[in-house]
Amino acid sequence: MTDQPTSASDLLREIRRLRDDLDTLTAKQTVELVEHTARIKTEILDEWTQHNTGPDTKKVYDDVQSWVEGWFVHAYARSSAGWGHWCPEWWRHREAVSRLTALWQSWEAAQKNTATGMAHWYVMYADPIFGHLTASHGVFASCKDEHIRLLPSLATITVEAGYPHTP
């Protein structure tokens, strides 16, 4: 503040000047904040792009079929005695396609972790999913020596409007 205002009109002028100064500062700070936010967003996007594109993000297999036929069935080659059932027409089972796709995608990610990626993948993903697919009550249970037609989808009844937990 400059000199002490001596009258009400001087006080009013001083208040307006201070308000204008504040508006100018606020506008300047807003511009700086927007520019800073834009820089941060650019840095984050650049970092994400650097880690999610390029040679280290290239997939080993282009799709689940290539992965199942090119790697999975060879890695899990075993005698069928005592462990369950595998259906050579796995692609006819919607649940198997869904589970094997998830397994393939997690396998692709595990390939990038050279320390423990594959060990973790086997224990946490492959063994449980393979076990579920081939179990005596699993997805391929009906397909003993050949593919058996798909089982029907689970039945459902449309939820009544207003029933708890419905939109």
C-alpha positions in Angstrom: 0.0 0.0 0.0 1.3 3.4 -0.8 0.3 6.4 1.4 -2.5 6.1 3.9 -5.8 7.0 2.2 -7.2 10.2 3.6 -10.7 10.0 2.5 -13.4 7.5 1.6 -12.9 8.1 -2.1 -9.1 7.6 -1.7 -9.9 4.4 0.2 -12.2 3.2 -2.5 -9.6 3.9 -5.2 -7.0 2.0 -3.2 -9.4 -1.0 -2.8 -10.1 -1.0 -6.6 -6.3 -0.8 -7.4 -5.6 -3.7 -5.0 -8.5 -5.7 -6.6 -7.1 -5.1 -10.0 -3.7 -6.1 -8.9 -5.2 -9.3 -7.4 -7.1 -10.0 -10.6 -3.9 -9.6 -12.6 -2.0 -11.9 -10.3 -4.8 -14.4 -10.3 -5.0 -14.4 -14.1 -1.2 -14.8 -14.3 -1.2 -17.6 -11.8 -4.1 -19.3 -13.7 -2.1 -19.2 -16.9 1.0 -20.5 -15.2 -1.0 -23.3 -13.6 -2.6 -24.3 -16.9 0.8 -24.3 -18.6 2.3 -26.3 -15.7 -0.5 -28.8 -15.9 0.0 -29.2 -19.7 3.7 -29.8 -19.2 3.0 -32.5 -16.6 0.4 -34.1 -18.8 3.0 -34.1 -21.7 5.7 -35.6 -19.5 3.3 -38.4 -18.3 2.2 -39.1 -21.8 5.8 -39.2 -23.0 6.7 -41.6 -20.2 3.8 -43.8 -20.8 4.5 -43.9 -24.6 8.1 -44.7 -23.9 7.2 -47.7 -21.7 4.2 -48.9 -23.7 5.5 -48.8 -27.3 8.6 -49.8 -29.1 10.5 -53.1 -29.4 10.0 -54.1 -25.8 6.2 -54.0 -26.1 6.0 -56.1 -29.3 4.1 -59.3 -28.7 5.6 -62.7 -29.2 2.3 -64.0 -30.7 -0.3 -62.0 -32.6 -3.3 -63.7 -31.2 -4.5 -66.4 -28.8 -4.8 -69.1 -31.6 -1.1 -68.5 -32.6 -0.1 -68.7 -29.0 -2.1 -71.9 -28.2 -0.8 -73.7 -31.3 2.7 -72.3 -31.2 3.6 -72.4 -27.6 0.9 -73.5 -25.1 0.1 -77.0 -26.3 3.8 -77.8 -26.5 4.6 -76.4 -23.1 1.8 -78.5 -21.5 2.5 -81.6 -23.6 1.7 -84.6 -21.4 0.0 -87.9 -21.3 -3.8 -87.6 -20.8 -3.7 -90.4 -18.2 -4.8 -89.2 -14.8 -4.9 -85.4 -15.3 -8.1 -84.5 -17.1 -9.2 -83.7 -20.6 -8.0 -81.3 -23.3 -10.2 -80.6 -26.2 -8.3 -80.2 -29.5 -11.2 -78.0 -30.6 -10.7 -75.7 -27.7 -11.7 -72.7 -29.8 -15.3 -74.1 -29.9 -15.6 -73.5 -26.2 -16.4 -69.8 -25.4 -15.1 -70.1 -21.8 -11.9 -71.8 -23.0 -11.3 -69.0 -25.5 -11.9 -66.4 -22.8 -9.6 -68.1 -20.3 -6.9 -68.9 -22.8 -7.0 -65.3 -24.1 -6.5 -64.0 -20.6 -3.7 -66.6 -20.1 -2.0 -65.6 -23.4 -2.2 -61.9 -22.5 -0.7 -62.5 -19.1 2.0 -64.7 -20.7 2.9 -61.8 -23.0 3.3 -59.5 -20.0 5.3 -62.1 -18.1 7.8 -62.4 -21.0 9.0 -58.8 -20.2 9.8 -59.6 -16.5 13.0 -61.6 -16.9 13.6 -62.1 -13.2 10.4 -63.9 -11.9 7.8 -63.3 -14.6 7.4 -66.8 -15.9 7.6 -68.5 -12.5 4.9 -66.1 -11.2 2.9 -66.7 -14.4 2.9 -70.5 -14.0 1.9 -70.4 -10.3 -0.6 -67.6 -10.4 -2.1 -68.0 -13.9 -1.2 -71.0 -16.0 -1.5 -73.9 -13.5 -4.9 -72.8 -12.1 -6.4 -72.0 -15.5 -5.1 -75.1 -17.1 -6.4 -77.1 -14.1 -9.8 -75.5 -14.5 -10.0 -76.2 -18.2 -9.0 -79.8 -17.9 -10.5 -80.8 -14.6 -13.0 -83.6 -14.4 -15.7 -81.0 -13.9 -14.0 -78.4 -16.1 -14.6 -76.8 -19.4 -13.4 -79.8 -21.4 -15.0 -82.5 -19.1 -17.4 -83.7 -21.8 -14.7 -83.9 -24.5 -13.0 -87.2 -23.6 -11.6 -88.3 -27.0 -13.3 -85.8 -29.3 -15.1 -82.5 -29.1 -18.7 -82.7 -27.8 -21.1 -80.0 -28.7 -21.2 -76.9 -26.6 -23.1 -76.8 -23.5 -25.9 -74.3 -23.4 -25.3 -70.9 -21.7 -26.4 -70.5 -18.2 -30.1 -69.5 -17.8 -31.0 -66.1 -16.7 -34.1 -64.1 -16.0 -34.1 -60.4 -16.6 -33.9 -58.5 -13.3 -37.0 -56.5 -12.4 -36.6 -52.8 -12.4 -36.1 -51.4 -9.0 -34.8 -54.6 -7.6 -31.9 -54.0 -5.1 -28.6 -53.4 -6.8 -30.1 -52.6 -10.2 -29.8 -49.2 -11.9 
